[in-house]
Amino acid sequence: MGALLKSISKLGWAAYGLAAFVILADQLSKYWILYVYDLPARFSTPIAGPFSLTMVWNRGVSFGLFRADADLVRWILTIFSIAVAIALSIWVRKADRPMLSVGLGLVIGGAIGNAIDRIRFGAVVDFLDFQRLGFFPWVFNVADSAITIGVVFLLLDSLRKESAA
């Protein structure tokens, strides 16, 4: 076990820390939305400009894509999210580039955050709503944001790596 821990790069540890932060921020925001602010009872509350808090139980993947109410789909998505988080956690151990580390940490944290919801509630808690912009129809959460930003970091890292070669 000691050798395994020593084999994790400093950037790998940073990614694990970022993933833990994302999970914590995601789950605390969902706790606040559900139990303190009680958004399910309010359904939707305009906050400022085009931003609202809107309660959505998402049975699909990020931004409500591939929605399905079947319990089988819930468990397939949960297992897939956990498998992705495990695979990326193994990959990040040897991270040697900051953008790679940040991208993987964000995706790992987001995947685990949404998997926790699927296990606890049978669906993901989504509540961040910018639909009044007129061109962004999705309601999402902190985990979805982390996954999206993480993928952007991974793409940028890949492009930087290719241009350096």
C-alpha positions in Angstrom: 0.0 0.0 0.0 2.8 2.4 0.8 4.5 1.8 -2.6 1.1 2.6 -4.3 0.8 5.9 -2.4 4.4 6.8 -3.2 3.8 6.1 -6.9 1.2 8.9 -7.1 2.6 12.1 -8.6 2.2 15.5 -6.9 -0.2 16.5 -9.7 -2.1 13.2 -9.1 -2.6 14.2 -5.4 -3.7 17.6 -6.5 -6.3 16.0 -8.8 -7.6 13.8 -6.0 -7.9 16.9 -3.8 -9.7 18.8 -6.6 -12.1 15.8 -7.0 -12.8 15.7 -3.3 -13.5 19.5 -3.4 -15.9 19.0 -6.3 -17.7 16.2 -4.6 -18.1 18.2 -1.4 -19.3 21.4 -3.2 -21.7 19.4 -5.3 -23.2 17.4 -2.4 -23.4 20.5 -0.1 -25.1 22.6 -2.8 -27.6 19.8 -3.4 -28.2 19.4 0.3 -28.9 23.1 0.6 -31.2 23.1 -2.4 -33.2 20.1 -1.1 -33.3 20.6 2.6 -32.5 24.2 3.5 -34.0 26.2 0.6 -36.6 23.5 -0.1 -36.5 24.0 -3.9 -38.8 20.9 -4.5 -41.7 22.8 -2.9 -40.9 26.0 -4.8 -40.1 24.3 -8.1 -38.5 27.4 -9.7 -37.3 30.7 -8.3 -35.9 33.6 -10.4 -32.6 34.8 -8.9 -31.0 37.5 -11.1 -31.3 38.3 -14.8 -31.5 35.0 -16.8 -30.5 32.9 -13.8 -33.1 30.8 -11.8 -33.1 27.9 -9.4 -35.3 25.2 -10.9 -35.8 21.8 -9.4 -35.3 18.9 -11.9 -34.8 15.2 -11.1 -32.6 14.2 -14.0 -32.7 10.5 -14.9 -30.4 10.9 -17.9 -26.7 12.0 -18.1 -25.3 15.5 -17.9 -27.7 18.3 -18.9 -30.6 15.8 -19.1 -29.4 14.0 -22.2 -30.6 10.4 -22.8 -33.3 10.6 -20.2 -35.0 7.3 -19.2 -37.1 6.4 -16.2 -36.2 2.7 -16.2 -34.4 1.5 -13.1 -32.0 -0.5 -15.3 -30.8 2.7 -17.0 -30.3 4.3 -13.6 -28.0 1.4 -12.5 -26.2 1.3 -15.9 -25.4 5.0 -15.6 -24.3 4.7 -12.0 -22.0 1.8 -12.8 -20.7 3.6 -15.8 -20.0 6.8 -13.8 -18.2 4.8 -11.1 -16.1 2.9 -13.7 -15.1 6.1 -15.4 -14.1 7.6 -12.1 -12.0 4.6 -11.2 -10.3 4.5 -14.7 -9.5 8.2 -14.5 -8.3 7.8 -10.9 -5.8 5.2 -12.1 -4.7 7.4 -15.0 -4.3 10.5 -12.9 -1.8 8.8 -10.6 1.0 9.5 -13.1 -0.2 13.0 -14.2 2.7 15.1 -15.2 0.9 18.1 -16.7 -1.2 20.6 -14.7 -4.0 20.9 -17.3 -4.3 17.1 -17.4 -4.4 16.9 -13.6 -7.1 19.7 -13.3 -9.2 18.1 -16.1 -9.1 14.6 -14.6 -9.8 15.9 -11.1 -12.9 17.8 -12.2 -14.3 14.9 -14.2 -13.7 12.4 -11.4 -15.4 14.6 -8.8 -18.3 15.3 -11.1 -18.8 11.7 -12.0 -18.8 10.6 -8.4 -21.1 13.5 -7.3 -23.7 12.5 -9.8 -23.3 8.8 -9.0 -24.0 9.5 -5.3 -27.3 11.1 -6.3 -28.3 8.2 -8.5 -27.6 5.8 -5.6 -29.4 8.0 -3.0 -32.3 9.3 -5.0 -32.6 7.3 -8.2 -31.9 10.5 -10.1 -29.5 13.4 -10.2 -30.5 16.7 -8.5 -30.3 19.5 -11.1 -31.1 23.1 -10.2 -28.9 25.7 -12.0 -31.1 27.2 -14.7 -30.1 29.7 -17.4 -33.1 28.9 -19.8 -34.1 32.5 -19.8 -31.0 33.2 -21.9 -33.1 31.7 -24.8 -30.4 29.4 -26.1 -29.5 27.2 -23.2 -32.4 24.8 -22.4 -30.7 22.6 -19.8 -30.9 22.7 -16.0 -27.7 21.4 -14.4 -25.6 21.1 -11.2 -22.1 21.6 -9.8 -21.1 18.1 -10.9 -22.2 18.7 -14.5 -20.3 21.9 -14.6 -17.2 20.2 -13.3 -17.4 17.5 -15.9 -17.9 20.0 -18.7 -15.0 22.2 -17.6 -12.9 19.1 -17.0 -13.4 17.9 -20.5 -12.5 21.3 -21.9 -9.2 21.1 -19.8 -8.5 17.6 -21.2 -9.1 18.8 -24.8 -6.9 21.8 -24.3 -4.2 19.6 -22.7 -4.4 17.2 -25.7 -4.1 20.1 -28.2 -1.1 21.6 -26.3 0.5 18.2 -26.2 0.0 17.6 -29.9 1.3 21.1 -30.9 4.4 20.6 -28.8 5.2 17.3 -30.6 
